[in-house]
Amino acid sequence: MQKTICKKVYDTEASTIVKKVTFGYYGCEDGYEETLYQTESGSYFLYTNGGAQSKYTKEDIKRMSAEKATEWLKAHE
């Protein structure tokens, strides 16, 4: 998935996965996934996607600061 935010392109295919967390199982209506990525230039973003009853009903990308990425990682140890 690609998304442009503030004129910067965030691309899951061109970035490195730092950590992926899944909740539920594949096909679960309230299941979802969160994947933290780092771009080649060192920026972070969170890819989210989930079932129809989850908190992520559509796939999306949200940019993250290094500090927020560190907090997210600590929260998902």
C-alpha positions in Angstrom: 0.0 0.0 0.0 1.1 3.5 -0.7 -0.1 6.8 0.8 1.1 10.3 0.4 1.1 12.4 3.6 2.4 16.0 3.5 4.0 15.4 0.1 5.9 12.4 1.3 5.1 8.9 0.0 4.9 6.1 2.5 5.1 2.7 0.8 4.8 -0.7 2.5 6.6 -2.4 -0.4 9.6 -0.1 -0.2 10.0 0.0 3.6 11.2 -2.4 6.3 8.9 -4.0 8.8 10.0 -3.2 12.3 7.2 -5.1 14.1 3.8 -6.6 13.3 1.1 -7.3 15.8 -2.2 -9.1 15.1 -5.3 -9.3 17.1 -7.7 -12.1 16.4 -7.3 -14.5 13.5 -7.6 -14.2 9.8 -11.2 -13.6 8.7 -12.3 -12.5 12.2 -14.7 -9.7 12.0 -13.2 -7.8 14.9 -9.6 -8.9 14.3 -7.0 -6.4 13.0 -3.3 -5.9 12.4 -0.9 -3.1 13.1 2.5 -3.1 11.4 5.3 -0.6 12.2 7.5 0.2 9.2 10.7 2.3 8.8 11.5 3.9 5.5 14.9 4.0 3.9 15.3 7.6 5.1 14.5 6.6 8.7 10.9 7.8 8.9 8.3 5.6 10.6 4.7 4.8 9.8 2.0 2.5 11.0 0.0 0.4 8.6 -3.3 -0.7 9.9 -6.0 -3.0 8.6 -8.9 -5.1 10.0 -12.2 -6.8 9.8 -15.6 -5.1 9.4 -16.2 -4.9 13.2 -12.6 -3.9 14.2 -11.2 -0.5 15.0 -9.5 -0.5 11.5 -12.3 -1.2 9.1 -10.2 0.1 6.2 -6.5 -0.2 5.5 -4.6 2.9 6.3 -1.1 4.4 6.9 -0.3 6.9 9.6 3.0 8.6 9.9 4.8 8.4 13.3 7.6 10.3 14.9 10.6 8.3 16.2 9.4 9.0 19.8 5.8 7.7 19.0 7.3 4.6 17.2 9.4 3.9 20.3 6.3 4.2 22.5 4.3 1.9 20.2 7.1 -0.7 20.4 7.3 -0.6 24.2 3.5 -1.0 24.4 3.7 -4.1 22.1 6.6 -6.0 23.7 
